[in-house]
Amino acid sequence: MDESIIVLSFVEGIDPYDGSKTKVKEKWLEYTKDGKWKLWSIFCYDSALLGLGQCLCNSHDPYQVEEVSEEEVRKILSSTRGRVTLC
């Protein structure tokens, strides 16, 4: 299996180029080429890079990422009750 992404939730942001409203991935699972799962989530809800606010995220990343086990993935997915987006 190649890399896959399962989006768990979105937040509304503003496109920095044209000012239109856009959906920003808030939390998602990534299955990597080396067979590992990673959980990504927004770390800075004021990130200008994501269209959420004014922070330039110079001293931190806009996202945080952690490696999760298959068991944790199962728990996360069961808690969503099927409300996910596959990418």
Backbone as CSV, one residue per row, in Angstrom:
resi,resn,N_x,N_y,N_z,CA_x,CA_y,CA_z,C_x,C_y,C_z
1,MET,0.843,-1.181,0.000,0.000,0.000,0.000,0.884,1.238,0.000
2,ASP,0.589,2.178,-0.884,1.299,3.454,-0.895,0.779,4.323,0.235
3,GLU,1.315,5.528,0.312,0.853,6.462,1.328,-0.634,6.735,1.149
4,SER,-1.351,6.755,2.251,-2.780,7.055,2.251,-3.061,8.009,3.389
5,ILE,-4.102,8.819,3.215,-4.491,9.765,4.250,-5.971,9.584,4.543
6,ILE,-6.308,9.521,5.825,-7.682,9.475,6.281,-7.911,10.736,7.102
7,VAL,-8.720,11.655,6.576,-8.975,12.915,7.275,-10.084,12.695,8.292
8,LEU,-9.801,13.055,9.538,-10.750,12.874,10.623,-11.605,14.110,10.845
9,SER,-11.036,15.298,10.611,-11.815,16.528,10.787,-11.171,17.687,10.039
10,PHE,-12.010,18.676,9.756,-11.594,19.903,9.072,-11.970,21.109,9.920
11,VAL,-11.307,22.228,9.690,-11.719,23.526,10.222,-11.785,24.484,9.038
12,GLU,-12.519,25.578,9.226,-12.628,26.564,8.151,-11.480,27.555,8.238
13,GLY,-10.850,27.817,7.110,-9.764,28.784,7.041,-10.002,29.751,5.905
14,ILE,-9.053,30.638,5.700,-9.106,31.625,4.634,-7.917,31.396,3.712
15,ASP,-8.173,31.255,2.422,-7.103,31.085,1.453,-6.240,32.347,1.449
16,PRO,-4.923,32.218,1.699,-4.066,33.411,1.788,-3.877,34.148,0.460
17,TYR,-4.203,33.506,-0.643,-3.988,34.121,-1.955,-5.189,34.917,-2.447
18,ASP,-6.402,34.370,-2.235,-7.566,35.090,-2.758,-8.598,35.453,-1.696
19,GLY,-8.356,35.089,-0.449,-9.249,35.466,0.644,-10.536,34.664,0.730
20,SER,-10.686,33.632,-0.105,-11.903,32.820,-0.058,-11.843,31.844,1.115
21,LYS,-13.007,31.412,1.567,-13.072,30.414,2.636,-12.611,29.074,2.081
22,THR,-11.918,28.322,2.908,-11.407,27.025,2.487,-11.437,26.061,3.666
23,LYS,-11.437,24.756,3.371,-11.370,23.750,4.423,-9.905,23.396,4.670
24,VAL,-9.519,23.367,5.932,-8.163,23.018,6.336,-8.239,21.722,7.139
25,LYS,-7.359,20.764,6.797,-7.331,19.518,7.567,-6.950,19.844,9.011
26,GLU,-7.781,19.414,9.939,-7.505,19.655,11.354,-6.781,18.457,11.972
27,LYS,-7.243,17.268,11.640,-6.656,16.053,12.200,-6.781,14.946,11.166
28,TRP,-5.678,14.205,10.945,-5.735,13.115,9.996,-4.714,12.046,10.325
29,LEU,-4.978,10.843,9.793,-4.070,9.710,9.896,-3.372,9.535,8.558
30,GLU,-2.083,9.258,8.612,-1.302,9.014,7.402,-0.677,7.629,7.516
31,TYR,-0.866,6.809,6.478,-0.193,5.519,6.388,0.989,5.719,5.462
32,THR,2.197,5.542,5.976,3.405,5.851,5.211,3.886,4.653,4.385
33,LYS,4.772,4.934,3.459,5.316,3.885,2.588,6.059,2.808,3.369
34,ASP,6.597,3.183,4.528,7.326,2.191,5.334,6.418,1.434,6.296
35,GLY,5.083,1.547,6.098,4.134,0.743,6.867,3.812,1.262,8.254
36,LYS,4.023,2.537,8.489,3.740,3.109,9.807,2.560,4.065,9.717
37,TRP,1.881,4.231,10.840,0.779,5.180,10.948,1.241,6.415,11.697
38,LYS,0.832,7.574,11.212,1.132,8.835,11.897,-0.162,9.607,12.071
39,LEU,-0.304,10.212,13.243,-1.457,11.057,13.536,-0.996,12.503,13.482
40,TRP,-1.565,13.269,12.559,-1.260,14.682,12.391,-2.401,15.496,12.976
41,SER,-2.088,16.610,13.617,-3.137,17.514,14.096,-2.595,18.941,14.143
42,ILE,-3.509,19.903,14.025,-3.101,21.301,14.086,-2.550,21.602,15.463
43,PHE,-1.387,22.216,15.495,-0.762,22.644,16.744,-1.042,24.119,16.994
44,CYS,-1.086,24.906,15.928,-1.277,26.356,16.043,-2.558,26.768,15.318
45,TYR,-3.613,27.016,16.094,-4.894,27.405,15.513,-4.919,28.877,15.093
46,ASP,-3.790,29.572,15.200,-3.684,30.960,14.750,-2.697,31.066,13.585
47,SER,-2.412,29.952,12.925,-1.397,29.894,11.881,-1.815,30.617,10.603
48,ALA,-1.014,31.597,10.201,-1.237,32.273,8.923,-0.954,31.321,7.763
49,LEU,-0.023,30.396,7.957,0.316,29.425,6.915,-0.875,28.552,6.546
50,LEU,-1.771,28.329,7.512,-2.949,27.503,7.282,-4.187,28.332,6.983
51,GLY,-4.050,29.655,7.019,-5.192,30.523,6.773,-6.106,30.654,7.973
52,LEU,-5.555,30.460,9.165,-6.372,30.487,10.377,-6.188,31.746,11.210
53,GLY,-5.154,32.523,10.942,-4.922,33.706,11.772,-3.671,34.459,11.363
54,GLN,-2.946,34.971,12.381,-1.812,35.866,12.129,-0.443,35.273,12.455
55,CYS,-0.389,34.158,13.150,0.893,33.596,13.593,1.708,33.090,12.400
56,LEU,2.979,33.457,12.356,3.862,32.999,11.288,4.556,31.678,11.619
57,CYS,4.309,31.161,12.815,4.842,29.854,13.237,6.363,29.786,13.117
58,ASN,7.051,30.879,13.453,8.511,30.904,13.374,9.183,30.019,14.417
59,SER,8.601,29.918,15.603,9.239,29.161,16.679,8.579,27.801,16.920
60,HIS,7.642,27.433,16.067,6.958,26.146,16.204,6.359,25.760,14.851
61,ASP,5.997,24.507,14.734,5.349,24.023,13.514,3.845,24.254,13.606
62,PRO,3.177,24.444,12.469,1.732,24.604,12.514,1.019,23.292,12.857
63,TYR,1.672,22.155,12.590,1.113,20.844,12.892,2.000,20.102,13.875
64,GLN,1.402,19.183,14.600,2.188,18.236,15.387,1.902,16.849,14.816
65,VAL,2.883,15.978,14.914,2.739,14.633,14.361,3.294,13.632,15.362
66,GLU,2.588,12.512,15.482,3.073,11.445,16.354,2.803,10.095,15.697
67,GLU,3.717,9.176,15.893,3.533,7.828,15.380,2.547,7.100,16.287
68,VAL,1.602,6.369,15.669,0.603,5.633,16.443,0.572,4.183,15.998
69,SER,0.167,3.329,16.895,0.100,1.890,16.604,-1.193,1.568,15.851
70,GLU,-1.238,0.361,15.268,-2.462,-0.073,14.588,-3.634,-0.138,15.558
71,GLU,-3.377,-0.522,16.786,-4.441,-0.568,17.798,-4.996,0.837,18.057
72,GLU,-4.119,1.826,18.156,-4.569,3.209,18.344,-5.368,3.697,17.133
73,VAL,-4.944,3.305,15.931,-5.675,3.667,14.715,-7.084,3.096,14.766
74,ARG,-7.213,1.829,15.168,-8.533,1.211,15.276,-9.433,1.974,16.250
75,LYS,-8.861,2.348,17.392,-9.633,3.098,18.392,-10.071,4.458,17.845
76,ILE,-9.158,5.148,17.178,-9.475,6.460,16.603,-10.584,6.339,15.568
77,LEU,-10.457,5.356,14.664,-11.451,5.187,13.612,-12.802,4.753,14.162
78,SER,-12.802,3.914,15.187,-14.086,3.493,15.758,-14.785,4.660,16.458
79,SER,-14.024,5.610,16.950,-14.634,6.757,17.624,-15.239,7.763,16.645
80,THR,-14.871,7.682,15.351,-15.400,8.624,14.362,-16.763,8.209,13.832
81,ARG,-17.154,6.972,14.062,-18.419,6.421,13.585,-18.592,6.585,12.077
82,GLY,-17.506,6.385,11.340,-17.573,6.411,9.876,-17.518,7.782,9.242
83,ARG,-17.329,8.833,10.037,-17.278,10.180,9.470,-15.827,10.560,9.181
84,VAL,-15.284,10.036,8.099,-13.911,10.345,7.694,-13.901,10.628,6.194
85,THR,-12.826,11.234,5.732,-12.631,11.507,4.309,-11.344,10.836,3.874
86,LEU,-11.415,10.010,2.848,-10.227,9.333,2.339,-9.579,10.186,1.263
87,CYS,-8.258,10.316,1.321,-7.522,11.102,0.328,-6.419,10.264,-0.270
